[in-house]
Amino acid sequence: MAFDKKKVFYFSQTKSVPKTASRDFFGIRARLALDLAEMKLPVLPGLIINSEVADEIEKVDYKKDLESYFMQFSEELGKAFGDENHPLLIKFVISPNMVISQYPILHNIGLAKDTVEGFADKVGGTFAANEILFLIIGILKIEKMIAESTGDKKYLATVDKTIDSVKKDFKSKEKKQKALSIIEKYEGLLPEGFFESAKKQIEVMLARVSYLLEVDEQNDHDTAILIHPMVYGNYTKDSSSGVCTTRNVITGEKVIQGMFYNNAYDELFSPGKNISQFDKKYVSQLTKTAEQLEDTFKDIRQIRFTVENGKLWLIEQKSVEQKSTASLISLYFDLLKRKIIDDKTLIQSLKPEQLTELLHPVIEEASVKDLDSISGGVSGAPGAAVGRVYFSTEDLLDAKRL
């Protein structure tokens, strides 16, 4: 069967998918990624294998065609598949048309025998070992779903046993375990050739994901595959990661708020610094991105980002759940002033119950600015009532008699 190039789409900050392409075949996650690319934000490049062909990939000769797209990944990130010094790793996002996906996100594809040592040199041996375990648990979850879909109980039992073993390795106190030793431990329990090379690993993973989509009864031929290259905030000394909001979620001041983590993959176990101390060029990029997101979504957003080799990438953005009414009003008036929304939209965006928050007394921010801060946080509910709680009828009756 011939590979249908018209069903595969490449996008990046500078290149979008043709308007004639039907997004109905992209799945929700791929559509969200594409939205950011169309805003020309600093998103990682991506490849969408649409739902019409995603469950047929294992049956076609796609290698040369997909390699041309992967070369574009290499050009944008300065890495390459199988490169011992700068290995390009990718992730698969299985993208159905459902808001909640049952499928796992598959990370670190391309981390094989020919690349793992070079990767470890950049990020450290312990981190590389953990990423190998993440990769293994990902393919095992796919194998488990295949076994469940095909009714292969014997294979399912084997996979479950292997998953339990990997989970124990995750919890192991032996933090200095080497990535290569983990590969040697599990390669015989995974699909043949999985760790042979980076390119072979991609072939195996694509084939197994495609086969899963073919045999999974819950897939109604509406699930696409989104492929992204991966970046790491601990890759080099000039790499970092962070998270920020598009403005102050309490006061509504139009200044990005958040933390960044030097030479760290994420905020876990990493001492962070206030985003105001971040390199000015990145703050400028994030500030511009923040305004674009607010203009598009008419909402205060949270941004997760990574800087690798001195280049900033937008990893994720979503709505901020905890934000004050004052911050929303500030946002809406800013949008109104710049003619992004009109008066009617502003009025309709605010609910009457939200306005009651503004009627409650609050502490002036200026009056506490010189006080020592123990920790940060967001504003809570102002409180609408006080009272007592009784946990027995007897206590309630006693209180009533008083």
Sequence and secondary structure as in RCSB ss.txt:
>XXXX:A:sequence
MAFDKKKVFYFSQTKSVPKTASRDFFGIRARLALDLAEMKLPVLPGLIINSEVADEIEKVDYKKDLESYFMQFSE
ELGKAFGDENHPLLIKFVISPNMVISQYPILHNIGLAKDTVEGFADKVGGTFAANEILFLIIGILKIEKMIAEST
GDKKYLATVDKTIDSVKKDFKSKEKKQKALSIIEKYEGLLPEGFFESAKKQIEVMLARVSYLLEVDEQNDHDTAI
LIHPMVYGNYTKDSSSGVCTTRNVITGEKVIQGMFYNNAYDELFSPGKNISQFDKKYVSQLTKTAEQLEDTFKDI
RQIRFTVENGKLWLIEQKSVEQKSTASLISLYFDLLKRKIIDDKTLIQSLKPEQLTELLHPVIEEASVKDLDSIS
GGVSGAPGAAVGRVYFSTEDLLDAKRL
>XXXX:A:secstr
    GGGEEEE SS    TTS GGGT HHHHHHHHHHHTT SB  EEEE TTTGGGGGGS  HHHHHHHHHHHHH
HHT BTT SSSB  EEEEEE SSSS  S EEEEET STTTHHHHHHHH HHHHHHHHHHHHHHHHHHHHHHHHHH
T HHHHHHHHHHHHHHHHHHH S TT  HHHHHHHHGGGSSTTTTT HHHHHHHHHHHHHHHHHH TT  S  EE
EEEE   TTSSTT EEEEEESS TTT  SS EEEEEET SSSTT   EEGGGS HHHHHHHHHHHHHHHHHHSS 
EEEEEEEETTEEEEEEEEE SS  HHHHHHHHHHHHHTTSS HHHHHHHS HHHHGGGGS    GGGGTTS  S 
        S      SSHHHHHHHHH 
